[in-house]
């Protein structure tokens, strides 16, 4: 299956160089792959400290992905 990964803000540098400017890359994954497995492909650990969305909705690292899903990831934002 194919899944689109969008890394935002400082996370973009984790994508393959050819995709880092646009912040979007497409990955081939086996059926039943999870958000955590996708993030491990780009050497991102500690999913619990990141904001992960699948198709625009918050997702746990264990969420199984489906063909065509769009996964967006960005660091937590603090403000005051």
N, C-alpha and C positions, 0 to 999 in steps of 0.2 A: 504494500500500500504506500501511497505518497502522502506526506504531511508537510505543510508549509510552516516554517519556523520564522517568527519575526522577533528579533531582539532589539529592544529599545534602549535609548540613552547610552550609558557606558557599556552596556552588554554587547553592543554591536561588534566590538573587537574580537569576540569569541567565534564569530562566523568565519567560514573559509574566506580567504582574502578576496576572491572574486565576487563575493556577496556582501562584504562588510560595508561598502559605501551605501548600499540601499537598505541594509539591515534585514534582508529577507533571503532565505535559502529553502530549497525543497529537499527533503530526505526520503529515501526509501527505507521503510521499516517492515518488520515481519508483523503479521496479524497478531493482535493482542498486546502490542508494545504499549508502554505507558509514557506519561509525561516525563517521569524520572529517566527512563531509558533514552528518550530523545535528548534530554539535556546532557546526559552523560556522553553522547556523541560529540558534543561541542565542549567537553570538559567543564561543565558547570555542575558543581556539587552544591549541597546545602539548599535544596529546593525550598525548604521551609522558610528561608529568609527572603525569598523572591515572590513577586506577584506573578502568578501564572494564570493566563486566560486561555480557554479553548473555545473557539468560535464566539468570543466576546463574553464568556461567563467564567467566573472564578473556578479553578480546578485544583484538586489535590494532586500531589505528585504521583499517586497510584492510579489515577484515572486512565483507563484504557482509551487509546486513540482509534479513530476510524479513518478510512481512506478519505482524503479531501479535507480533513480537519486543519484549522489554522490555529497554531499555538503562538501566543504573544507572551513575552517575558520581559519584565523590567524590575529594577531594584526598587525596594520600598522607598517611598518619598516621605521625607520629614519636613515639617514646616512649623512656623510659629507665628 
